[in-house]
Amino acid sequence: MDSFGPQAFQLVLLRRMADHQPDLVEDARRELGASLTDMSEANRRWQAMVRSPRARGALSRYRSVLGEPSSTTRRRIGDLECDALQWPVPLWPDLRFDVLAGPDGAVWNEWLVRAPGAAAPVLRTEDDLRPWSCTVDEVADAFAPARPMEGTAPTRWRLAFTLPGGKPCVAEFTWGLLQRLM
């Protein structure tokens, strides 16, 4: 793997997901034509970029790795305005890698979201909540009110909500994509 581009970045996303969904990650890695060594090397290089004393800002790093975003829009979150930049992710054609950046270019959030115009899954029951089938926002909207919780590691989020019938549930997400119910 000579350069670090979109394919290597997808391997970084998969590396973090491997803890919860090793079989799905294995299938996706094969689809990319990448070895376990390729995935480890991509993750090592990404971590080196993130932790380097001369590291670029996160937004600059995403642009250098993923190229120019497929879309950039202004978004208002409460009283704050930010830029929402999105890149396609070939492994998940119905998703986009979404980065929210403040006016100073600082990255506020980075995760996978449903692509504009792509149909969101219908989420009504526990059986509808399959790994990699939905995003944080989709689960929060389907089972409102939902309570965000701290995740177990960077790029991980948890969401507490109640399923129809009153069963409490916690869903864990990596890079914004559902990994498992707890």
C-alpha positions as CSV (number, residue, x, y, z in Angstrom):
1,M,0.0,0.0,0.0
2,D,2.0,2.9,-1.3
3,S,-0.3,5.9,-0.9
4,F,-2.9,6.5,1.8
5,G,-6.2,7.2,0.0
6,P,-9.9,6.3,0.2
7,Q,-9.3,2.5,0.2
8,A,-6.8,2.7,3.1
9,F,-9.3,5.0,4.9
10,Q,-12.0,2.3,4.6
11,L,-9.6,-0.2,6.1
12,V,-9.2,2.2,9.1
13,L,-13.0,2.3,9.5
14,L,-13.1,-1.5,9.3
15,R,-10.3,-1.9,11.9
16,R,-12.3,-0.1,14.6
17,M,-15.4,-2.2,13.7
18,A,-13.6,-5.5,13.8
19,D,-14.0,-5.7,17.6
20,H,-17.8,-6.1,17.3
21,Q,-18.3,-7.5,13.8
22,P,-15.3,-9.5,12.8
23,D,-17.2,-11.6,10.2
24,L,-18.6,-8.5,8.5
25,V,-15.2,-6.9,8.6
26,E,-13.6,-10.0,7.1
27,D,-16.1,-10.0,4.2
28,A,-15.6,-6.2,3.6
29,R,-11.8,-6.5,3.7
30,R,-11.9,-9.3,1.1
31,E,-14.3,-7.1,-1.0
32,L,-11.6,-4.4,-1.0
33,G,-9.0,-7.0,-2.0
34,A,-7.0,-6.2,1.2
35,S,-5.1,-8.5,3.5
36,L,-5.0,-8.4,7.3
37,T,-1.6,-7.0,6.9
38,D,-2.9,-4.2,4.7
39,M,-5.6,-3.4,7.3
40,S,-3.1,-3.3,10.1
41,E,-0.7,-1.2,8.1
42,A,-3.5,1.3,7.1
43,N,-4.4,1.7,10.7
44,R,-0.8,2.1,11.8
45,R,-0.3,4.8,9.2
46,W,-3.5,6.6,10.1
47,Q,-2.6,6.6,13.8
48,A,0.8,8.0,12.9
49,M,-0.8,10.8,10.9
50,V,-3.2,11.6,13.8
51,R,-0.5,11.5,16.5
52,S,2.4,13.1,14.7
53,P,3.8,16.3,16.3
54,R,3.5,17.9,12.9
55,A,0.0,16.5,12.3
56,R,-2.3,18.4,10.0
57,G,-5.7,19.5,11.4
58,A,-8.3,16.8,11.1
59,L,-10.2,18.5,8.3
60,S,-7.0,19.0,6.3
61,R,-6.1,15.3,6.9
62,Y,-9.5,14.1,5.6
63,R,-9.1,16.3,2.5
64,S,-5.6,14.9,1.8
65,V,-6.7,11.3,2.2
66,L,-10.2,11.4,0.7
67,G,-9.8,14.3,-1.8
68,E,-12.4,17.0,-2.2
69,P,-15.7,16.2,-0.6
70,S,-18.6,15.3,-2.9
71,S,-20.7,17.9,-1.1
72,T,-20.2,20.8,1.3
73,T,-23.2,22.5,3.0
74,R,-23.7,25.0,5.8
75,R,-25.6,23.4,8.7
76,R,-27.0,25.0,11.8
77,I,-26.9,23.0,15.1
78,G,-28.7,25.0,17.8
79,D,-27.1,28.5,17.8
80,L,-23.9,27.3,16.0
81,E,-23.2,27.1,12.3
82,C,-20.8,24.6,10.8
83,D,-19.8,23.2,7.5
84,A,-20.9,19.6,6.7
85,L,-18.5,17.9,4.3
86,Q,-19.4,14.5,2.8
87,W,-17.4,11.9,1.0
88,P,-18.6,8.6,-0.7
89,V,-17.6,5.4,0.9
90,P,-17.6,2.6,-1.8
91,L,-18.0,-0.2,0.8
92,W,-21.3,1.4,1.8
93,P,-22.7,3.2,-1.3
94,D,-25.8,4.4,0.6
95,L,-23.7,6.1,3.2
96,R,-21.4,9.1,3.3
97,F,-18.5,9.9,5.6
98,D,-19.8,13.1,7.2
99,V,-17.5,15.7,8.9
100,L,-18.8,18.7,10.7
101,A,-16.3,21.5,10.9
102,G,-16.6,24.8,12.9
103,P,-15.8,28.2,11.5
104,D,-12.2,27.8,12.5
105,G,-11.9,24.5,10.6
106,A,-11.9,22.4,13.8
107,V,-13.7,19.1,13.3
108,W,-16.6,18.7,15.7
109,N,-17.9,15.3,14.5
110,E,-17.0,12.6,12.0
111,W,-19.1,9.6,11.2
112,L,-21.1,7.7,8.6
113,V,-24.5,9.1,7.7
114,R,-27.2,8.1,5.1
115,A,-26.4,9.5,1.6
116,P,-28.8,12.2,0.4
117,G,-31.6,10.5,-1.6
118,A,-30.8,7.0,-0.3
119,A,-33.7,5.2,1.4
120,A,-33.3,4.8,5.1
121,P,-34.2,1.5,6.6
122,V,-37.6,1.0,8.3
123,L,-36.8,0.6,12.0
124,R,-39.8,-0.6,14.1
125,T,-38.6,-3.6,16.1
126,E,-35.5,-5.1,17.6
127,D,-35.2,-7.5,14.6
128,D,-34.8,-4.4,12.3
129,L,-31.7,-3.4,14.2
130,R,-29.1,-5.5,12.3
131,P,-25.4,-4.7,12.3
132,W,-24.3,-2.2,9.7
133,S,-28.0,-1.6,8.7
134,C,-28.5,1.9,10.2
135,T,-26.9,5.0,11.6
136,V,-27.1,6.7,15.0
137,D,-29.5,9.4,13.7
138,E,-31.8,6.8,12.1
139,V,-32.1,4.8,15.4
140,A,-32.5,8.0,17.5
141,D,-35.3,9.1,15.2
142,A,-37.1,5.7,15.0
143,F,-37.0,5.1,18.8
144,A,-37.3,8.6,20.2
145,P,-36.8,9.7,22.8
146,A,-33.2,8.3,22.8
147,R,-30.4,9.2,25.1
148,P,-26.9,9.5,23.8
149,M,-24.2,7.9,26.0
150,E,-20.5,7.9,26.0
151,G,-18.9,5.1,23.9
152,T,-16.2,2.7,24.9
153,A,-13.5,4.3,22.7
154,P,-13.0,7.1,20.3
155,T,-15.3,6.9,17.2
156,R,-17.8,4.9,19.3
157,W,-21.2,6.0,20.5
158,R,-23.9,4.4,22.5
159,L,-27.6,5.2,22.4
160,A,-30.2,4.2,25.0
161,F,-33.8,3.9,24.0
162,T,-36.9,1.9,24.6
163,L,-38.2,-0.6,22.1
164,P,-41.9,-1.0,21.4
165,G,-43.4,-3.1,24.2
166,G,-41.2,-1.3,26.8
167,K,-37.9,-3.2,26.6
168,P,-34.9,-0.9,27.3
169,C,-32.1,-1.2,24.9
170,V,-28.6,0.2,24.3
171,A,-27.1,0.2,20.8
172,E,-23.4,0.6,20.1
173,F,-22.2,2.4,17.0
174,T,-18.7,2.7,15.5
175,W,-18.1,5.6,13.1
176,G,-21.9,6.2,13.4
177,L,-22.9,2.7,12.0
178,L,-24.8,0.2,14.2
179,Q,-22.6,-2.6,15.5
180,R,-24.6,-4.3,18.1
181,L,-27.4,-4.2,20.7
182,M,-26.5,-4.6,24.3
